Amino acid sequence: MASRESIRTVVGIIGNVISFFLFLSPVPTFIKIWKAKTVMQFRPDPYVVTVLNCAVWVFYGMPFVHPDSLLVITINGIGLVIELIYVSVFFIYADWPKRKRIIIVLIAELILLAIVIFVTLTFLHDTTTRSMLVGILAVIMNILMYASPLTVMRRVISTKSVKYMPFYLSLANFANGCVWFAYAFLKFDPYILVPNGLGALSGAVQLILYATYYKSTNWDDDGKSSEIELPRNPTA
């Protein structure tokens, strides 16, 4: 019979795979930007914020902060690289005001991350307290990122249309939350458990809304869509 640790590893690997494809979900957006040589109406905010989110979770997974979290490091490390590529492409094709904003936000994020690392390694001397500080910060960041899907869900309810809430992205977010929730539950980790429980709940609500408003959606409407940004990080 497989041990709990073995099951947890398998679940974590599945979570890595799902999260990897979630990180790749904005690729069509950046293909549009690359072809048009302009960022059009798209905003850099979700990608710049996700850079910090991934960096914090990578730090959280370090052995000297939270032992036995290699799979948290791997997917967030990959996510960090992918998000930096997105930000770089956006930076290349954006005008100067948007570039300036990206620079300022990235510098602020770097300073915040440096402060967190310094405080954690200098004043906290065991993995329990280090995990608590970094974990709470990561959870707060993940919860704040749910402002985006709330906006999308509000739009679905007001328009009675799911045209701009992609079904497969909602399904993937739901599966992602469930898998990482299970991962955290198998070796109790409240800092991964809480945001992923909320992520699974958010995904479930999106799927319910999709089922509710699918028939009332006018799929022939030619109105321009805005960028849909649902959570794409592996611990949310």
N, C-alpha and C positions, 0 to 999 in steps of 0.2 A: 504494500500500500504506500502510495506517495506521501512524503512528509509535507507538513504545512509549508515549510520553507521552499520545497520544490514546487508546490502548487503556486506559491506566491511569485516565484521566479517566472513560471510560465505565464501567469496573469500579467506580470510586469512586461514581459516581452510582447504579449498581445497589445498591451497598452501603448508600448513604444511604436508598434506598427500603425495603429489607429492614429496616434498623435502625429506621426510623421506625415501621413497623408493630409491631416488637418492643417499642418504647417504649410503644405504645398497648395492648399485650396486657393490662395490669392494669385497663383501663377497666371491664370487667364487675365487678371487685371493688369499685371505688369507686362504681359505680352502686348496688351492694348497700348500701354504707355510707351513701350519700346517702339512699336510700329508708328504711333502718332507723333513720337518725339516730344510729347507734352504730357503733363500729369492730369490734364483736363480738370474734371470736378473732384477728383479723388483727393483724399486727405492723408497725410503721413502719420497722423496721431496713433492709430491702432498699432502700426508697426514699430514706431518709436517706443511706445509704452510696453509692447511685448518684449522688446530688447531687454529692458530692465527686469521685467517679470522672469524671463528665462535666466538671466544672470543671477538673480536672487535665489532661484530654485537650484541652480548649479552649485552655488555656495552652500545652500542648505544640505545638499546631498553629499558634501565632502565628508570623509571619514572622521575628521576632527570636529565636525559640527553634528552630523547625524549619521552614525555608522550604518552599514548594510543598505545603502541607498544608491548603488551603482546605476540601476536602471533609471532613477530620477536624473542622475547626472547625464547619462547618455542621450536621452531624448531632449532634455533642455539644452544640452551643449549643441546638438544638431539644430534645434530650434533657434538658438542664439545666432548661429552662423547664417541660417536661412533668413532670419529677420534682418540681419545686418546687410545681407545682399539686397533685400527689398528696399531698405532705407537708402542704400547706395544708389540704386536705380532711380528711386524717387528724387534723390538729391541731384543727380545728373540732369534730369529733365524738368526740374522745378525752376520757378523764377527766384530771384534773390530774396524777397521777403520770406518765402517758404523755406529756402535754404537756411536763412538766418535763424528761423524758428527751430529747425531741426538741430542746428549746431548748439543753440542755447539749451534745448531740452536734453540733448545727449551729454553736454557738459554737466548739467544739473544732476542727471542720473548717475554719471560717473562719480561725482562728488558724494552723492548720497550712498552709493555702493561702497565707496572707500571708507566713509564714516562707519557704516554698518560692519564692515570687515574689521576695521580698527577696534571698535568698541567690543565686538565679539571675541576677538583673539587676545585683546589686552586685559579686559576686565572680567571676562567669564572663563572659568578654568575647567569646566566639565561639559560633556556633550549634552547633558540634560538641559542646562540653562542656555547653552548656545542654540540648541534646537528650538527652545521656546521663543527666544528673541527673533531669530531669523524666520521661524515658522509662522509666528504671529504676523510679522511684516508681510510675508508671502501671502498669507490668507487674506489680509486686508486688501492687498493689491488685486488679488483674484476676484474678490467680492465687488470691488469698484469697477472691474472690467465688465460686470454684468449690466452696466448702464446701456451698452450697445444693444444686446438682444431684447432688453425691455422696450427700447425705442421701436425696434422692429415689430415686436409683438403688439405694441400699442397701435402701430400702423395697420397691422393685419386686422385687428378688431374694428378700427374706425372705418376702414375701406371694405371690410368683408372680403378681402382678397389675399391669397397667399402667393401671388405671382412673384413677389420679390423676397420671399422667404424660402430658399431652396430646400426641398424635402431631404435630399441626401446629406446636405450639410447639417441639418437639424438632427437627422438620424445618427450621423457620425458623432455629433456632440453628445447625444444621449448615450450612445455606446461607450464613448470615451469616458464620460463621467462614471458610468456603471463599472467599467473595468478598473479604473483607478480607485474607485471607492472600495471595490473588493480587495484590491492590492493593499490598501491602507488598513482594511479590516482584518486581514489575515495576520498581520503583525501590527497591532494597534498603533496607528500614527494619526492623531487627531488633526495635525496640520495639513495632511493630505486628504484625510477623510472628510473634513468639513467642506472645503471648496468643491470637492468632487461630488459630494452629496447634493450640494446646491446646483452643480453643473448637470447632474442627472435629472434633477427636478426641473431645471430650466429647459432641458432637452425634451422632457416628457410633456411639458406645457406647450412647447412649440409643435410637437407632433399632434397633440390634441387640437390645437388651433388649426393645424393643417387639415385634419380630418373634418373639423367643423365647417371651415370656410372653403373647402376645395370646390364644392359644387357651385358656390356663389361667385367664384372667381371668373373674371372676364379675361380669358387667355388671349383674346384677339386685340386687347387694348395695346395701342402702340406708344403709350406714354413712356417717357425715358425713366429708366430705373436709376436709383442711386446705389452707391456701393453698399453691399450688405456685409456687415462685420459682426460675426458671431464669435464667441470665445474660441481660440485655437491653441490654447496652451494645454499641456498634458496634465496639469494638476488643477483644472478648473472645471 
